[in-house]
Amino acid sequence: MDDETAWVQAGATLGELYHNIANKSDSHAFPAGLCPSVGVGGHISGGGIRPSGRKNHECERRDPRQGIDGRGSFLGHQRRGGASFGIILAWRVQLVRVPPLATNTQNKPIFARVYFNSLFLGNAKDLLELMNTNFPELGLQEADCEEMSWINSTLYFSSYTNQPLEILLNRTMKYKVNSMKGKSDFATVPLPKSAYHGINERLVKENSEREFVQHIWDEGEKEKKHLKWSREMYDFMEPYVSSSPQRAYLNYRDLDLGFQKKGERSYSRAIGWGEKYFNGNFERLAKVKKMVDQDHFFGDMQSIPPIS
């Protein structure tokens, strides 16, 4: 801990990483995702989101030093592409300092059934003063705040409050519910009121506490109905989000955008999802793919194929 870094193998889960950091130090953390059973390698290489993401971006706090590309060459520097170029075996991650207490919040709905969860690295008194000065519209109250250590906040966000920390070592633990559909957009300008009214109407129509990006339902419910609703919400949001292309978040793999069958390696076909995930970088990444893995050894349903 002297240099405030840690080594983590790509096959470890976020929960295992959190647990081991907490065992070594009560004043350090690694800002990463909400789901303890998610693998470190996929989360980091895909650019995962996390409660403290605006202050600490984990993709700026890691350095892959052990890896192999499609030619069998050693990877000694940073590469992106969601497992299309090779395998990262281990990461050296930069830890961040955290205070003894963090404050989790869940305040009342602003419209329909939308809640705002947050993590503040400090006590509730300081958070309330800050929020009531800068965001009085949210109406945050002391009853909305719960103080705990950073490591306990990882259990809070994964809905395992009051469970022993050892549950973070469970590699098969489920996050909240059984079934979900992830679709994503990037809002590059503030959404107009008409967009929020439309979101509100659709949430009320669905009559649930679903998130409209991560549409979640209980196992056994009618899957086709929920998938249809998710796709309709995605279509509704199109005029209000990024365009040319309508961008998507890499770690919410969405097969609605298109996919390739086993053995396929068509660049023209992959543009359908590649430009949405990687924007203007997709062609450049496909050229890199040709250099380091022209046989497309590292391929999956939405990987980057070598450009022809």
Residue pairs with C-beta under 8 A, 6 or more apart in sequence:
1 24
1 25
1 28
1 95
4 28
4 94
4 95
4 96
4 97
5 92
5 93
5 94
5 95
6 17
6 20
6 21
6 24
6 30
6 92
6 93
6 95
7 90
7 91
7 92
7 93
8 17
8 40
8 90
8 91
8 93
9 40
9 89
9 90
9 91
10 39
10 40
10 41
10 87
10 88
10 89
10 90
10 91
11 39
11 40
11 41
12 39
12 40
13 36
13 37
13 38
13 39
13 40
13 171
14 32
14 33
14 35
14 36
14 37
14 38
14 39
14 40
14 43
15 36
15 37
15 154
15 167
15 168
15 169
15 170
15 171
15 173
16 168
16 169
16 171
17 30
17 32
17 40
17 93
18 29
18 30
18 32
18 36
18 151
18 154
18 168
19 151
19 165
19 166
19 168
19 169
21 28
21 29
21 30
21 95
21 151
22 150
22 151
22 165
25 95
26 100
26 149
26 151
27 97
27 98
27 99
27 100
28 95
28 96
28 97
28 98
29 95
29 96
29 97
29 98
29 150
29 151
30 58
30 61
30 93
30 95
30 96
31 50
31 51
31 52
31 53
31 55
31 56
31 57
31 58
31 61
31 96
32 40
32 43
32 44
32 48
32 50
32 58
33 43
33 48
33 49
33 50
34 50
34 51
34 157
34 158
34 175
35 158
35 175
36 154
36 158
36 160
36 167
36 168
36 170
36 173
36 175
37 170
37 171
37 172
37 173
37 174
37 175
38 48
40 91
41 83
41 88
41 91
42 82
42 83
42 251
43 58
43 251
44 58
44 59
44 62
44 91
45 80
45 81
45 82
45 83
45 88
46 82
46 250
46 251
47 59
47 249
47 250
47 251
48 58
48 59
48 251
49 249
49 251
50 56
50 58
51 117
51 118
51 119
51 153
51 157
52 119
52 121
55 121
56 96
58 93
61 93
61 94
61 95
61 96
62 91
62 92
62 93
62 94
63 78
63 91
63 92
63 93
63 94
64 75
64 77
64 78
64 79
64 88
64 90
64 91
64 92
65 76
65 90
65 91
65 92
66 75
66 88
66 89
66 90
67 74
67 75
67 76
67 79
67 86
67 87
67 88
67 89
67 90
68 74
68 75
68 86
68 87
68 89
69 75
69 85
69 86
69 292
69 293
70 85
70 86
70 292
70 293
70 294
70 295
70 296
70 297
70 298
71 292
71 293
73 292
75 86
75 88
79 85
79 86
79 288
80 285
81 278
81 285
81 288
81 289
81 304
82 250
82 277
82 303
82 304
83 298
83 300
83 303
84 285
84 289
84 293
84 298
84 299
84 303
84 304
85 288
85 289
85 292
85 293
85 298
85 304
86 292
86 293
86 298
87 298
98 121
98 150
99 121
99 122
99 123
100 149
101 122
101 123
101 147
101 148
101 149
102 119
102 120
102 121
102 122
102 147
102 148
102 149
102 150
102 153
103 119
103 120
103 122
103 123
103 124
103 127
103 145
103 146
103 147
103 148
104 117
104 118
104 119
104 120
104 145
104 146
104 148
104 153
104 156
104 157
105 116
105 117
105 118
105 120
105 127
105 140
105 144
105 145
105 146
106 115
106 116
106 117
106 144
107 115
107 116
107 138
107 139
107 140
107 141
107 144
108 115
108 139
108 144
109 115
110 116
110 138
111 196
111 200
112 199
112 200
112 203
112 204
113 203
113 208
113 209
114 203
115 209
116 138
117 157
119 153
119 157
120 126
120 127
120 130
121 150
123 147
124 142
124 145
124 146
124 147
127 140
127 145
128 140
128 141
128 142
128 145
131 138
131 140
132 140
146 156
148 156
151 165
152 161
152 165
154 168
155 161
155 162
155 163
155 165
155 167
155 168
158 173
158 175
158 176
159 175
159 176
160 167
160 173
167 173
176 216
177 216
177 217
177 218
177 219
178 218
178 219
179 216
179 217
179 218
179 219
179 221
179 223
179 226
180 214
180 215
180 216
180 217
181 214
181 215
181 226
181 227
181 230
182 213
182 214
182 215
182 252
182 253
182 254
183 213
183 215
183 230
183 231
183 233
183 234
183 248
183 252
183 254
183 256
184 213
184 248
184 249
184 252
184 254
185 213
185 234
185 237
185 241
185 242
185 246
185 247
185 248
186 241
186 242
186 247
186 248
186 249
187 240
187 241
187 242
188 241
188 242
191 240
192 240
195 237
195 240
198 236
199 212
199 233
199 236
202 212
202 229
202 232
202 233
202 236
203 210
203 212
206 229
208 217
210 216
210 217
212 233
213 252
214 252
215 226
215 229
215 230
215 233
217 223
217 226
231 256
234 256
238 246
241 247
245 275
245 276
245 279
246 276
247 276
247 277
247 279
248 254
248 257
248 273
248 276
248 277
249 277
250 277
250 278
253 302
254 273
255 301
255 302
257 272
257 273
257 276
257 302
258 269
258 270
258 272
258 273
258 302
259 273
259 301
259 302
260 266
260 269
260 270
260 299
260 301
260 302
260 303
260 305
261 301
264 305
265 296
265 299
265 305
265 306
266 305
267 286
267 305
267 306
267 307
267 308
270 282
270 286
270 302
270 303
270 304
270 305
271 282
273 302
274 282
274 285
274 286
274 304
275 282
277 302
278 285
278 304
282 304
283 307
285 304
286 304
286 305
286 306
286 307
287 307
289 296
289 304
289 305
289 306
289 307
290 306
290 307
293 306
294 306
296 303
296 305
296 306
299 305
